[in-house]
Amino acid sequence: MTAESILIAENDSTLAESLRDALTTLGYQSLGPVSSGEEALTTVAATPPDLVLMGTRLGGIIDGFTAAQYIVACIDVPIVFVSIAPDPTELHRVSEIMPYGYLIQPVSETSLKTTLEIALQKHRLNRRLRENELRLTMALHGADLGMWDWDIRNDYITGNRRLTTMVGYLPEELEPLAKHWWSLMDSNDESRVRVVWRRHLENHTPSFESEYRVRHKDGHWLWVLCKGKVIERNSGGVPFRACGTVLDISDRKHLEEELRRVSITDPLTGAFNRRHFYGTIAVEINRSNRYHRPLSLIMFDIDHFKQINDRHGHERGDLVLKVIADTARKHKRASDVLIRWGGEEFMLLAPETTGPEASTAASRLRNALRDASFPDVGRVTASFGVSTYRRGEATDTLLNRVDALLYSAKEQGRDRIACDVEPNPSGQ
């Protein structure tokens, strides 16, 4: 039997190491540790563990309480908080989240073992209870589902009132022909849904199930989950009749999208994070190799950022980072991807961009940053490294090269561009 996995989210490295050793001794699979709310969200979104041991004082922009709220609401992973020095404010925030446990350091191995066993068992029972409640609710309140009956030979669909009101129509406003229901579907989803339906109609699958978008009468789009099954075939297996249900899942989809956005976005600047960068550059490198298209990378770093923090405080430092990101967004192309690489470092991934074009783009952004307004801070500049992907090379090779170019720009006096192509005169 596979050991249950537990993610450690703790900013105190000594405590995190102690928890990891204890989990290993107790036979659990230890994940992490991670030290910030952002890392916790990213890790849980990528591979949900069975439980999260969440420190109450994490580093980063997103604290442990906010991260826990997202995880509980969107992914249904149980949380056990670990506190070093609880106070009334902390206890109040803990009570609002209703975790499966609350441990105060120092934690004995016996207390940890007991708390984890109870939390995991309680979560299993709660999940089973919710599933049973959902089945009962669906059985007792079927009118909340759109229910349909399809006469396949005549392409004629009948259904309950909920089926039509879900998309904003009265029953008499829609002709009961299948083609009219198909016309409400998002064209980007239609071909995929038809393939799934065809496989069931041809008896390759026991039932039909698909999520897709439909247009409401007032023009907005909503997500639905459609389930169905052929209930009548002739002796040759040709389908005559199918029945099923439609459920509005828009709220769930919106939550999933919000979680996805949080997991790939830097919360301070709104730029994408490293996780999104690695996924995106893999796709762009594949496209560049396959179609022999140019791909460039621009890395830039705020000059003397530590001095800005030391002189004006971290609040002003954060404001500088936001202005930098906003300025970069205004001056990049729609196809360019802005990433906060870490600290005061940013990247622009530029598909369909040659080296000289990337150098020109870096020069344009450099000048824009010079002209940008930074209240109470004064003029802020940045140094740039610019390089172009070379066919067949690894991602890390490109990253190391552009990082070395950025370092070279810093060494040459800052507020300049270093590139491995013929430089743009206006950028030097």
C-alpha positions as CSV (number, residue, x, y, z in Angstrom):
1,M,0.0,0.0,0.0
2,T,1.4,3.4,-1.0
3,A,2.3,5.6,2.0
4,E,0.1,8.7,2.4
5,S,1.8,11.9,1.2
6,I,2.0,15.0,3.4
7,L,3.3,18.4,2.3
8,I,5.3,20.4,4.8
9,A,4.7,24.2,4.3
10,E,6.9,25.9,6.9
11,N,9.2,28.9,6.9
12,D,11.4,27.8,9.8
13,S,13.9,25.4,8.2
14,T,14.8,23.7,11.5
15,L,11.2,23.0,12.3
16,A,10.5,21.8,8.7
17,E,13.5,19.4,8.9
18,S,12.2,18.1,12.3
19,L,8.7,17.5,10.9
20,R,10.1,15.8,7.8
21,D,12.2,13.4,10.0
22,A,9.1,12.6,12.2
23,L,7.0,11.9,9.1
24,T,9.5,9.6,7.7
25,T,9.7,7.7,11.0
26,L,5.9,7.4,11.1
27,G,5.9,5.9,7.6
28,Y,4.4,8.9,5.7
29,Q,5.7,10.2,2.3
30,S,7.1,13.6,3.1
31,L,6.8,16.3,0.4
32,G,8.6,19.6,0.5
33,P,9.3,21.5,2.5
34,V,8.1,24.7,0.9
35,S,8.5,28.1,2.7
36,S,5.8,30.4,1.2
37,G,2.1,30.4,0.4
38,E,2.8,30.7,-3.3
39,E,5.0,27.6,-3.3
40,A,2.3,25.7,-1.3
41,L,-0.4,26.6,-3.8
42,T,1.8,25.7,-6.8
43,T,2.8,22.3,-5.3
44,V,-0.7,21.3,-4.2
45,A,-2.2,22.4,-7.6
46,A,0.4,20.3,-9.5
47,T,0.2,17.2,-7.3
48,P,-2.4,17.2,-4.5
49,P,-1.0,15.5,-1.3
50,D,-3.2,13.7,1.2
51,L,-2.7,16.4,3.8
52,V,-0.8,19.7,4.3
53,L,1.1,20.6,7.5
54,M,0.8,24.4,7.2
55,G,2.9,26.8,9.2
56,T,1.1,29.9,10.4
57,R,4.0,32.2,9.6
58,L,5.1,31.5,6.0
59,G,7.3,33.7,3.9
60,G,6.2,35.2,0.6
61,I,3.3,37.4,-0.4
62,I,0.6,34.7,0.3
63,D,0.5,33.7,4.0
64,G,-0.4,30.3,5.3
65,F,-4.0,31.2,6.1
66,T,-4.8,32.5,2.6
67,A,-3.1,29.5,1.0
68,A,-5.1,27.2,3.3
69,Q,-8.4,28.8,2.3
70,Y,-7.6,28.3,-1.4
71,I,-6.5,24.7,-0.9
72,V,-9.6,23.7,1.2
73,A,-12.1,25.5,-1.1
74,C,-10.7,24.5,-4.5
75,I,-8.8,21.2,-4.0
76,D,-10.3,19.6,-0.9
77,V,-7.0,18.7,0.8
78,P,-7.1,18.6,4.6
79,I,-5.0,21.2,6.6
80,V,-3.3,20.8,9.9
81,F,-1.8,24.0,11.2
82,V,1.6,24.1,13.0
83,S,2.2,27.1,15.2
84,I,5.3,28.3,17.1
85,A,3.7,31.0,19.2
86,P,-0.1,31.3,19.0
87,D,-1.9,34.5,19.7
88,P,-5.6,35.5,19.7
89,T,-5.5,36.9,16.2
90,E,-3.9,33.7,14.9
91,L,-6.4,31.5,16.7
92,H,-9.3,33.5,15.3
93,R,-8.0,33.1,11.7
94,V,-7.4,29.4,12.3
95,S,-11.0,29.0,13.6
96,E,-12.4,30.6,10.4
97,I,-10.7,28.0,8.2
98,M,-11.7,25.1,10.4
99,P,-8.6,22.9,9.9
100,Y,-8.4,19.2,10.7
101,G,-5.9,19.8,13.4
102,Y,-3.8,22.5,15.2
103,L,-0.4,21.7,16.6
104,I,1.8,23.9,18.8
105,Q,5.5,23.5,18.9
106,P,7.2,21.6,20.3
107,V,5.2,18.6,18.9
108,S,5.9,15.1,20.2
109,E,5.9,12.2,17.8
110,T,2.9,10.7,19.6
111,S,0.9,14.0,19.2
112,L,1.8,14.3,15.5
113,K,0.9,10.6,14.8
114,T,-2.4,10.9,16.6
115,T,-3.3,14.2,14.9
116,L,-2.5,13.0,11.4
117,E,-4.3,9.7,11.8
118,I,-7.5,11.5,13.1
119,A,-7.3,14.2,10.4
120,L,-6.8,11.7,7.5
121,Q,-9.6,9.4,8.7
122,K,-12.0,12.3,9.4
123,H,-11.3,13.7,5.9
124,R,-12.0,10.3,4.3
125,L,-15.3,10.1,6.3
126,N,-16.3,13.7,5.4
127,R,-15.6,13.1,1.7
128,R,-17.7,9.9,1.8
129,L,-20.5,11.7,3.6
130,R,-20.4,14.5,1.0
131,E,-20.6,12.0,-1.9
132,N,-23.6,10.3,-0.2
133,E,-25.2,13.7,0.4
134,L,-24.7,14.6,-3.3
135,R,-26.3,11.4,-4.4
136,L,-29.2,12.0,-2.1
137,T,-29.6,15.6,-3.2
138,M,-29.6,14.7,-6.9
139,A,-32.2,12.0,-6.2
140,L,-34.4,14.3,-4.3
141,H,-33.9,17.4,-6.3
142,G,-33.7,16.1,-9.9
143,A,-35.5,19.3,-11.1
144,D,-32.2,21.1,-10.5
145,L,-30.7,19.1,-13.4
146,G,-31.5,19.6,-17.0
147,M,-32.9,16.3,-18.1
148,W,-33.2,15.3,-21.7
149,D,-34.5,12.5,-23.9
150,W,-33.2,12.2,-27.5
151,D,-35.1,10.4,-30.2
152,I,-32.1,9.7,-32.3
153,R,-33.9,8.5,-35.4
154,N,-35.9,11.7,-35.7
155,D,-33.2,13.9,-34.1
156,Y,-35.8,15.2,-31.7
157,I,-35.0,16.2,-28.1
158,T,-37.5,16.6,-25.2
159,G,-36.5,17.7,-21.7
160,N,-37.6,19.3,-18.5
161,R,-38.1,23.0,-17.9
162,R,-34.7,23.2,-16.2
163,L,-33.0,22.2,-19.4
164,T,-34.1,25.3,-21.2
165,T,-34.1,27.8,-18.3
166,M,-30.5,26.9,-17.6
167,V,-29.6,28.7,-20.8
168,G,-32.2,31.5,-20.3
169,Y,-35.0,30.3,-22.5
170,L,-38.6,29.3,-21.9
171,P,-39.4,25.8,-23.2
172,E,-41.6,27.1,-26.0
173,E,-38.7,29.4,-27.3
174,L,-36.5,26.5,-28.4
175,E,-37.4,24.1,-31.1
176,P,-36.9,20.5,-29.8
177,L,-34.4,19.6,-32.6
178,A,-30.9,18.4,-31.7
179,K,-29.3,20.8,-34.1
180,H,-30.6,23.8,-32.1
181,W,-28.9,22.5,-29.0
182,W,-25.7,22.0,-30.9
183,S,-25.9,25.6,-32.1
184,L,-25.7,26.9,-28.5
185,M,-22.4,25.1,-28.0
186,D,-19.0,26.9,-28.2
187,S,-17.5,26.1,-31.6
188,N,-14.2,25.5,-29.9
189,D,-15.7,22.6,-28.0
190,E,-18.1,21.1,-30.6
191,S,-15.7,18.9,-32.5
192,R,-14.3,17.4,-29.2
193,V,-17.8,16.7,-27.9
194,R,-19.0,15.2,-31.1
195,V,-16.1,12.7,-31.1
196,V,-17.0,11.6,-27.5
197,W,-20.7,11.3,-28.5
198,R,-19.8,9.3,-31.7
199,R,-17.7,6.8,-29.7
200,H,-20.6,6.1,-27.4
201,L,-23.2,5.9,-30.2
202,E,-20.9,3.4,-31.9
203,N,-20.9,1.4,-28.6
204,H,-17.2,1.9,-27.9
205,T,-17.9,3.4,-24.4
206,P,-20.5,2.5,-21.8
207,S,-21.8,6.1,-21.5
208,F,-21.3,9.7,-22.6
209,E,-19.8,12.4,-20.4
210,S,-18.3,15.8,-21.4
211,E,-17.8,19.3,-20.1
212,Y,-18.3,22.2,-22.5
213,R,-19.5,25.8,-22.9
214,V,-22.9,26.9,-24.0
215,R,-24.2,30.4,-24.8
216,H,-26.9,31.8,-22.5
217,K,-29.7,33.8,-24.1
218,D,-28.2,37.0,-22.7
219,G,-24.9,36.3,-24.4
220,H,-22.7,35.1,-21.6
221,W,-21.1,31.7,-21.6
222,L,-21.6,29.0,-19.0
223,W,-20.0,25.7,-18.4
224,V,-22.1,22.5,-18.3
225,L,-21.5,18.9,-17.5
226,C,-23.5,16.6,-19.8
227,K,-23.9,12.9,-19.1
228,G,-25.9,10.4,-21.1
229,K,-26.4,6.9,-22.2
230,V,-28.0,5.1,-25.1
231,I,-31.0,3.2,-23.6
232,E,-32.4,1.6,-26.8
233,R,-30.7,0.0,-29.8
234,N,-32.0,-2.3,-32.5
235,S,-30.8,-5.8,-33.0
236,G,-27.9,-4.5,-35.1
237,G,-26.7,-2.2,-32.4
238,V,-27.9,1.0,-34.1
239,P,-28.9,3.6,-31.4
240,F,-32.5,4.7,-31.3
241,R,-32.8,6.6,-28.0
242,A,-30.6,8.2,-25.4
243,C,-31.3,9.9,-22.1
244,G,-29.2,12.0,-19.8
245,T,-28.7,15.1,-17.7
246,V,-27.0,18.5,-17.9
247,L,-25.6,20.3,-14.9
248,D,-24.4,23.9,-14.7
249,I,-20.7,23.7,-13.4
250,S,-19.8,27.4,-14.1
251,D,-19.0,28.1,-10.4
252,R,-16.7,25.2,-10.2
253,K,-14.9,26.1,-13.4
254,H,-14.4,29.7,-12.2
255,L,-12.8,28.4,-9.0
256,E,-10.5,26.1,-11.0
257,E,-9.5,29.0,-13.2
258,E,-8.8,31.2,-10.2
259,L,-6.7,28.5,-8.6
260,R,-4.8,28.0,-11.9
261,R,-4.2,31.7,-12.2
262,V,-2.9,31.9,-8.6
263,S,-0.6,28.9,-9.2
264,I,1.1,30.5,-12.3
265,T,1.1,34.2,-11.3
266,D,3.3,36.3,-9.1
267,P,0.8,37.9,-6.7
268,L,2.7,41.1,-6.3
269,T,3.3,42.1,-9.9
270,G,0.8,40.1,-11.8
271,A,3.5,38.7,-14.0
272,F,3.8,35.0,-14.7
273,N,6.0,32.9,-12.4
274,R,8.8,30.4,-13.1
275,R,6.3,27.5,-13.2
276,H,4.5,29.1,-16.1
277,F,7.7,30.0,-17.8
278,Y,9.0,26.4,-17.9
279,G,5.8,25.1,-19.3
280,T,5.6,27.9,-21.9
281,I,9.2,27.8,-23.1
282,A,9.0,24.0,-23.6
283,V,6.1,24.6,-26.1
284,E,7.9,27.5,-27.8
285,I,11.2,25.6,-28.1
286,N,9.4,22.6,-29.7
287,R,7.7,25.0,-32.1
288,S,11.0,26.7,-32.9
289,N,12.7,23.4,-33.6
290,R,9.8,22.0,-35.7
291,Y,9.1,25.1,-37.8
292,H,12.5,26.7,-37.8
293,R,11.1,29.9,-36.2
294,P,13.1,32.4,-34.1
295,L,12.7,32.6,-30.4
296,S,14.4,35.1,-28.1
297,L,14.8,35.7,-24.4
298,I,15.3,39.0,-22.6
299,M,16.3,39.0,-19.0
300,F,16.4,42.3,-17.0
301,D,17.3,43.2,-13.5
302,I,16.6,46.4,-11.6
303,D,19.8,48.3,-10.9
304,H,20.7,48.9,-7.2
305,F,17.4,47.5,-6.0
306,K,18.8,46.7,-2.6
307,Q,19.6,50.4,-2.1
308,I,16.0,51.3,-3.0
309,N,14.8,48.9,-0.3
310,D,17.3,50.1,2.3
311,R,16.7,53.8,1.7
312,H,12.9,53.9,1.1
313,G,11.7,50.6,2.7
314,H,10.2,47.5,1.3
315,E,6.8,49.1,0.6
316,R,8.4,51.4,-1.9
317,G,10.5,48.6,-3.2
318,D,7.3,46.6,-3.9
319,L,5.8,49.7,-5.7
320,V,8.9,49.8,-7.9
321,L,8.5,46.2,-8.8
322,K,4.8,46.8,-9.7
323,V,5.7,49.9,-11.9
324,I,8.4,47.9,-13.6
325,A,6.0,45.1,-14.4
326,D,3.2,47.5,-15.6
327,T,5.7,49.3,-17.8
328,A,6.9,46.1,-19.3
329,R,3.4,45.0,-20.0
330,K,2.6,48.3,-21.8
331,H,5.7,48.0,-24.1
332,K,5.6,44.3,-24.9
333,R,3.8,42.6,-27.7
334,A,0.7,40.5,-27.1
335,S,2.6,37.3,-27.9
336,D,5.5,38.1,-25.5
337,V,5.3,36.5,-22.0
338,L,6.3,38.5,-19.0
339,I,7.8,36.5,-16.1
340,R,9.0,37.6,-12.7
341,W,12.1,35.4,-12.4
342,G,12.7,36.2,-8.7
343,G,13.5,39.2,-6.5
344,E,14.1,42.1,-8.9
345,E,14.7,40.0,-12.0
346,F,12.2,39.7,-14.9
347,M,12.1,38.0,-18.2
348,L,10.4,38.5,-21.5
349,L,10.0,35.3,-23.6
350,A,9.6,36.6,-27.2
351,P,8.4,34.0,-29.8
352,E,8.8,34.8,-33.5
353,T,11.6,37.3,-32.5
354,T,15.1,37.4,-34.0
355,G,18.1,38.6,-32.0
356,P,18.2,42.1,-33.5
357,E,14.4,42.5,-32.9
358,A,14.8,41.3,-29.3
359,S,17.7,43.8,-28.9
360,T,15.4,46.6,-30.2
361,A,12.6,45.5,-27.9
362,A,15.0,45.6,-24.9
363,S,16.2,49.0,-25.9
364,R,12.6,50.3,-26.1
365,L,11.8,48.8,-22.7
366,R,15.0,50.2,-21.2
367,N,14.2,53.7,-22.3
368,A,10.6,53.3,-21.1
369,L,11.8,52.4,-17.6
370,R,14.1,55.4,-17.6
371,D,11.1,57.6,-18.2
372,A,8.7,55.8,-15.8
373,S,7.5,57.6,-12.6
374,F,8.6,56.1,-9.3
375,P,7.1,58.2,-6.5
376,D,9.6,59.3,-3.8
377,V,12.3,57.0,-5.3
378,G,13.5,58.9,-8.3
379,R,15.0,57.5,-11.5
380,V,15.2,53.7,-11.7
381,T,17.1,51.9,-14.4
382,A,17.6,48.3,-15.4
383,S,20.3,46.1,-17.0
384,F,19.5,43.7,-19.8
385,G,20.8,40.4,-21.2
386,V,19.4,39.4,-24.6
387,S,19.9,36.1,-26.4
388,T,18.3,33.9,-29.1
389,Y,17.5,30.2,-28.9
390,R,19.9,28.0,-30.9
391,R,18.3,25.0,-32.5
392,G,18.6,21.8,-30.4
393,E,20.0,23.4,-27.3
394,A,18.6,22.8,-23.8
395,T,16.5,25.3,-21.9
396,D,19.1,25.7,-19.2
397,T,21.8,26.4,-21.8
398,L,19.8,29.4,-23.1
399,L,19.0,30.5,-19.5
400,N,22.7,30.4,-18.5
401,R,23.7,32.3,-21.6
402,V,21.2,35.1,-21.1
403,D,22.0,35.2,-17.4
404,A,25.7,35.6,-18.2
405,L,24.9,38.4,-20.6
406,L,22.9,40.2,-17.9
407,Y,25.8,39.9,-15.5
408,S,28.1,41.3,-18.2
409,A,25.8,44.4,-18.5
410,K,26.0,44.9,-14.8
411,E,29.8,44.6,-14.9
412,Q,30.0,47.2,-17.7
413,G,28.3,49.8,-15.5
414,R,24.6,48.9,-15.5
415,D,21.7,50.6,-17.3
416,R,22.7,48.9,-20.5
417,I,22.1,45.9,-22.8
418,A,24.4,43.0,-23.4
419,C,23.4,40.6,-26.2
420,D,25.0,37.9,-28.3
421,V,23.9,39.5,-31.6
422,E,24.9,42.8,-33.3
423,P,23.7,45.3,-30.7
424,N,21.2,48.1,-31.5
425,P,23.1,51.4,-31.2
426,S,20.3,53.1,-29.4
427,G,20.4,50.4,-26.7
428,Q,24.0,51.1,-25.7
